[in-house]
Amino acid sequence: ECAERICRLGAGGCRIYPTVVFRGTELEEMTREGKYAPLTTDEAAERSADVLEIFERHGVRVLRIGLCESDGLHAEEKYYAGPAHPAMGEMVRSVVFLRRIVAELEKSRPAEKTAVTVEVPRGCVSSAVGMKRKNKELLEKTYGVKVKFTENEDLKGLEIRVH
C-alpha cells in the first residue's frame, strides 16, 4: 500500500530499505521486549520484491535496495537485528526474476528433459540464476528441464523471455 501511495504521489525515484534494528534505538528496545519481530532476510527479500515490482510497474526508478555496506551500518556496535544482508538488492532482483520465470513456465509447461532458455537484460544473468544457483536449481528440479540463462541487449529492467 505504501509503495502504491508513493507512486500516486508522483515519485520519480526511490530507495527500498527493509527495516533493520540498530543498537541504542527504541526499536532495539521493542525487539528485546518482544514487541517487534524483525523480518528474516528471506522475508525481507520477498516483501522488497513486491515493492520493487510495484515501482517498476509505475515507472519509478529504484536507486538502491538495502543498506550500503560501506556505511559501517553492519558493524556489531551499530547493528542489532534484521535483514542487513550486504547483497540485499541482488537477492530482491533474484526473487523477481524467479517469479517471472515461474509464471512463464507455468503458462508454457515445457516437457520434462527439454532445454529452456531464459533471456534477461545485459548484466542480469547472476541475479536470474540466483545466489548459489538457487533459482536455476529450483527451476530444474521443479520442472524437470535444463535451464540456460543468456543476456539479451533488447531487454530492460527486469524483463525476461523464456523459450
N, C-alpha and C positions, 0 to 999 in steps of 0.2 A: 504494500500500500504506500509506503514511504517513497519508494522508487517511482511509482506511478505519479505521485504528487510532485516530485522533483521534476519529472518530465513535463507535467502540465504547467509548471511554473516557468518553463522555457529554458531550462539549463542547457548550456552548450557543452559542458564538460563536468566531470565529477570524479570522485575517488571512492573506492569501496574499502572500508576498514571494518572487518569483523571485530567485535568488542574484545579487547584484551584488558585484563585486570593488572594494574600497576600497583606496586608497593606504595604505602603511605596514602592511599586514596580511600574514599568512602566505599567504593566498590570492592576494595580488598576486604574491608571490614564486613560488608554484606556477604561476601563469599565465605569468609571464615565462620560467620554465623549461620550459614546455610540459607540465607535469604536470596542469594543469587547463585546460579549454577552456570559457569562459563560453557560455551559450546566446545565440543571436541573439534579438532582440526577438520575431520571429515564432515561434521555437521556444518561448520562454517563454510567449507568449500561448496557444499550443496546449496546452502542459502545464498551465498555470494553469487553462485552460478545463476540462480533465479533472478537476482538483481541485475547481473550483467546482461542477461537476455532481455530484460525489460528495457534497459538503457540502449542496447543495440537496436531493438525494435523501433525505438523512438528517435534514433539518430543522435543520442547523447554520447559523446566521446568519453571513454573511461581512461583517465590519466594514470591511475595506479590502483592495484589491488593488494591489500595487505601492507603492513608496516615496512618501512625501509630498513634493511639490515644495518646500514651504516649509521643510523641514528643512535646506536647503542641501546635501543629500547628492549633488546632481548637479553641484556645483561642481567645476571641474577639479582643485583642490587636494585634493579628497576622493575623487572618482570615478576609477576606473581602467578598468573594463571591465564588460560585461554589460548585461542588459536593463533599463536605468533610464529607460524612456520615461515622460514625465510623464502620459500618458493610458493607462497600462497597464490599469487597470480597465475603461475603455471598450473597449479592444482585446479583452480577455478576454471580456467580455459579447458583443461582436460575433461572436466565434468561436462561442460557444454558440448565439446566435440563428441564425447561418448553418447550423450543423449541424442544428438543429431544423427549419428551413425546408426544407433539402435533403431531410431524412428524409420530411417531409410531401409534398413534390413528387415524390419517388421513389415513394411509395405511390399518389398520385392521377394521376400522369403527365398533366398538363394538355396539351391540344392546343396546337401552336405558334400564335403570334399571338393567344392569348387573354389576357384580363386576369386577374391573380391578385392577390387582396387578402391581405395579411399583417397580422393584428391582433396587437398587442403591448400590454403594460401601459402605463399612463399614464407619460409621461416616457421611454419606451424606444425611440422611433422612431429617434433618432440612432444608438443602438447597433445596432439591427437593420439599418439602411441601411448601416452600416459607415463607417469613416473614408474620406473622399474618395469616398464612394458605392461602395466596393469590393464589398460584399455585393450590393447592388442590381444593379450592372453584371454581376457574375459570374452571378447567377441569371438575368438576362435573356438573357445570351449563351448560357449552358449549356442553358437550357430553351426559349429562343425565345419567351418570354412577356413581357408588360408587367407589372411588379410595382409595386403601390401599397401603402404602409405606412400603417396607421391605428392610433390608440390605442383600446383597449377597457378601460373602467373596471373590468370584471369580472375581468380577467386580473391575476395577481400574479407577482412574481418574474421569472422568465424564460420564462413560459408564452407560447405563441403559438396562433393559429388561422389556418389557411390555407384560403381558398375562392376 
